[in-house]
Amino acid sequence: MVTTVNLPDGLHERLKQLAEQEHRSMNATIVVAVEEYVSARSHRARVRDLAREVAERDAELLRRLAE
């Protein structure tokens, strides 16, 4: 899928330099960055959901421990 992204000049230049340093295209560098971002966000969301499940399941125990 093709997506156009408008980057500020400074970010574009930093991205270009990083891609060159890593011997990748700018596109490949962007894909890696987006994959890492999405993965991190998904992980955080899953941790948050699990914490909520534990808090709901063990609400009484957590209340007693807090006393």
LODO-981621 format. One record per residue (C-alpha): residue number from 1; x, y, z; residue in one letter. Coordinates in nm, 4 decimals. Layout:
<atom><num>NUM</num><east>X</east><north>Y</north><up>Z</up><residu>A</residu></atom>
...
***
This chain:
<atom><num>1</num><east>0.0000</east><north>0.0000</north><up>0.0000</up><residu>M</residu></atom>
<atom><num>2</num><east>0.1279</east><north>0.3441</north><up>-0.0824</up><residu>V</residu></atom>
<atom><num>3</num><east>0.0970</east><north>0.6194</north><up>0.1775</up><residu>T</residu></atom>
<atom><num>4</num><east>0.2324</east><north>0.9706</north><up>0.1484</up><residu>T</residu></atom>
<atom><num>5</num><east>0.3795</east><north>1.1278</north><up>0.4610</up><residu>V</residu></atom>
<atom><num>6</num><east>0.4841</east><north>1.4913</north><up>0.4855</up><residu>N</residu></atom>
<atom><num>7</num><east>0.7845</east><north>1.5263</north><up>0.7139</up><residu>L</residu></atom>
<atom><num>8</num><east>0.9308</east><north>1.8476</north><up>0.8493</up><residu>P</residu></atom>
<atom><num>9</num><east>1.2620</east><north>1.9286</north><up>0.6786</up><residu>D</residu></atom>
<atom><num>10</num><east>1.4722</east><north>1.8585</north><up>0.9865</up><residu>G</residu></atom>
<atom><num>11</num><east>1.3115</east><north>1.5203</north><up>1.0487</up><residu>L</residu></atom>
<atom><num>12</num><east>1.3460</east><north>1.4292</north><up>0.6824</up><residu>H</residu></atom>
<atom><num>13</num><east>1.7173</east><north>1.5044</north><up>0.6942</up><residu>E</residu></atom>
<atom><num>14</num><east>1.7673</east><north>1.3063</north><up>1.0162</up><residu>R</residu></atom>
<atom><num>15</num><east>1.5753</east><north>1.0147</north><up>0.8672</up><residu>L</residu></atom>
<atom><num>16</num><east>1.7878</east><north>1.0282</north><up>0.5534</up><residu>K</residu></atom>
<atom><num>17</num><east>2.1086</east><north>1.0251</north><up>0.7577</up><residu>Q</residu></atom>
<atom><num>18</num><east>1.9890</east><north>0.7376</north><up>0.9742</up><residu>L</residu></atom>
<atom><num>19</num><east>1.8870</east><north>0.5340</north><up>0.6712</up><residu>A</residu></atom>
<atom><num>20</num><east>2.2295</east><north>0.5885</north><up>0.5172</up><residu>E</residu></atom>
<atom><num>21</num><east>2.4045</east><north>0.4873</north><up>0.8402</up><residu>Q</residu></atom>
<atom><num>22</num><east>2.1979</east><north>0.1686</north><up>0.8589</up><residu>E</residu></atom>
<atom><num>23</num><east>2.2398</east><north>0.0943</north><up>0.4871</up><residu>H</residu></atom>
<atom><num>24</num><east>1.8647</east><north>0.0992</north><up>0.4313</up><residu>R</residu></atom>
<atom><num>25</num><east>1.6301</east><north>0.2949</north><up>0.2167</up><residu>S</residu></atom>
<atom><num>26</num><east>1.4341</east><north>0.5706</north><up>0.3817</up><residu>M</residu></atom>
<atom><num>27</num><east>1.1198</east><north>0.3665</north><up>0.3191</up><residu>N</residu></atom>
<atom><num>28</num><east>1.2630</east><north>0.0619</north><up>0.4983</up><residu>A</residu></atom>
<atom><num>29</num><east>1.3702</east><north>0.2831</north><up>0.7883</up><residu>T</residu></atom>
<atom><num>30</num><east>1.0198</east><north>0.4298</north><up>0.8140</up><residu>I</residu></atom>
<atom><num>31</num><east>0.8633</east><north>0.0814</north><up>0.8050</up><residu>V</residu></atom>
<atom><num>32</num><east>1.0909</east><north>-0.0354</north><up>1.0889</up><residu>V</residu></atom>
<atom><num>33</num><east>1.0077</east><north>0.2752</north><up>1.2932</up><residu>A</residu></atom>
<atom><num>34</num><east>0.6329</east><north>0.2339</north><up>1.2429</up><residu>V</residu></atom>
<atom><num>35</num><east>0.6495</east><north>-0.1385</north><up>1.3237</up><residu>E</residu></atom>
<atom><num>36</num><east>0.8339</east><north>-0.0623</north><up>1.6486</up><residu>E</residu></atom>
<atom><num>37</num><east>0.5839</east><north>0.2114</north><up>1.7387</up><residu>Y</residu></atom>
<atom><num>38</num><east>0.2802</east><north>-0.0071</north><up>1.6694</up><residu>V</residu></atom>
<atom><num>39</num><east>0.4318</east><north>-0.3010</north><up>1.8556</up><residu>S</residu></atom>
<atom><num>40</num><east>0.5113</east><north>-0.0866</north><up>2.1603</up><residu>A</residu></atom>
<atom><num>41</num><east>0.1628</east><north>0.0636</north><up>2.1634</up><residu>R</residu></atom>
<atom><num>42</num><east>0.0005</east><north>-0.2783</north><up>2.1268</up><residu>S</residu></atom>
<atom><num>43</num><east>0.2120</east><north>-0.4150</north><up>2.4118</up><residu>H</residu></atom>
<atom><num>44</num><east>0.1237</east><north>-0.1230</north><up>2.6392</up><residu>R</residu></atom>
<atom><num>45</num><east>-0.2454</east><north>-0.1660</north><up>2.5599</up><residu>A</residu></atom>
<atom><num>46</num><east>-0.2289</east><north>-0.5381</north><up>2.6407</up><residu>R</residu></atom>
<atom><num>47</num><east>-0.0477</east><north>-0.4719</north><up>2.9707</up><residu>V</residu></atom>
<atom><num>48</num><east>-0.3065</east><north>-0.2064</north><up>3.0601</up><residu>R</residu></atom>
<atom><num>49</num><east>-0.5922</east><north>-0.4481</north><up>2.9783</up><residu>D</residu></atom>
<atom><num>50</num><east>-0.4350</east><north>-0.7253</north><up>3.1856</up><residu>L</residu></atom>
<atom><num>51</num><east>-0.3813</east><north>-0.4894</north><up>3.4793</up><residu>A</residu></atom>
<atom><num>52</num><east>-0.7456</east><north>-0.3844</north><up>3.4614</up><residu>R</residu></atom>
<atom><num>53</num><east>-0.8551</east><north>-0.7509</north><up>3.4547</up><residu>E</residu></atom>
<atom><num>54</num><east>-0.6428</east><north>-0.8293</north><up>3.7619</up><residu>V</residu></atom>
<atom><num>55</num><east>-0.7687</east><north>-0.5210</north><up>3.9454</up><residu>A</residu></atom>
<atom><num>56</num><east>-1.1303</east><north>-0.6139</north><up>3.8737</up><residu>E</residu></atom>
<atom><num>57</num><east>-1.0849</east><north>-0.9818</north><up>3.9556</up><residu>R</residu></atom>
<atom><num>58</num><east>-0.8935</east><north>-0.9153</north><up>4.2778</up><residu>D</residu></atom>
<atom><num>59</num><east>-1.0625</east><north>-0.5906</north><up>4.3819</up><residu>A</residu></atom>
<atom><num>60</num><east>-1.1587</east><north>-0.7197</north><up>4.7266</up><residu>E</residu></atom>
<atom><num>61</num><east>-0.8105</east><north>-0.8541</north><up>4.7982</up><residu>L</residu></atom>
<atom><num>62</num><east>-0.6509</east><north>-0.5288</north><up>4.6800</up><residu>L</residu></atom>
<atom><num>63</num><east>-0.8900</east><north>-0.3293</north><up>4.9007</up><residu>R</residu></atom>
<atom><num>64</num><east>-0.7991</east><north>-0.5381</north><up>5.2053</up><residu>R</residu></atom>
<atom><num>65</num><east>-0.4263</east><north>-0.5077</north><up>5.1341</up><residu>L</residu></atom>
<atom><num>66</num><east>-0.4608</east><north>-0.1320</north><up>5.1152</up><residu>A</residu></atom>
<atom><num>67</num><east>-0.6055</east><north>-0.1158</north><up>5.4676</up><residu>E</residu></atom>
***
